[in-house]
Amino acid sequence: MSETTERRPAGARRRRPLPALIFLLVLALAALTVWWNVLSDETARDEAKAAACSSASAAPSALDPATVTLRVLNASDVAGRAGEVATTLQSRGFVVEEIANDGSGIEVTGVGELRFGPRGASTADFMALYLPGSTDRPDTRATAVVDVVLGPDFAGLATQEQVQAALAPIVDAEGAC
């Protein structure tokens, strides 16, 4: 016999590398997908932490009311309102320097406004928690005294619990930074 055909032994199979390569490719894609999700979750956590830290730094800091000096002014038509609010603020530990009607001639609308100079900016941010809905009116005074001016829509100060609740997320975010 001069035939040169090669015969395989019985039971031997020819190996095909294509299925093994496809399996390895699918396995590599699955691993790549898992790592992509892990890294994108970490990026999202870092962005959330950065956002929380920036909001914590921009938020008003809690102050000791005994270090805050206020003037309470009434710009509404309700007589005695400044006295009532001043009494409440004093009972919460604030120092009230003056109680009077607003004589500035500035028309106050809404709940009221907080008037302050550059040294009183952080104090005014803190007082905004007690007078929600108020507007800020910066001026050029040299002291840290803040004027709490009560407007015609004033309904009441925030409760101590509401102020603490507003400060709680800020404290938590500062702890995470």
PyMOL commands that set and color helices and strands:
alter all, ss='L'
color gray80, all
select helices_A, chain A and resi 17-58+65-67+81-91+118-130+160-176
alter helices_A, ss='H'
color red, helices_A
select strands_A, chain A and resi 69-74+95-101+112-116+135-138+146-150
alter strands_A, ss='S'
color yellow, strands_A
deselect
rebuild
show_as cartoon
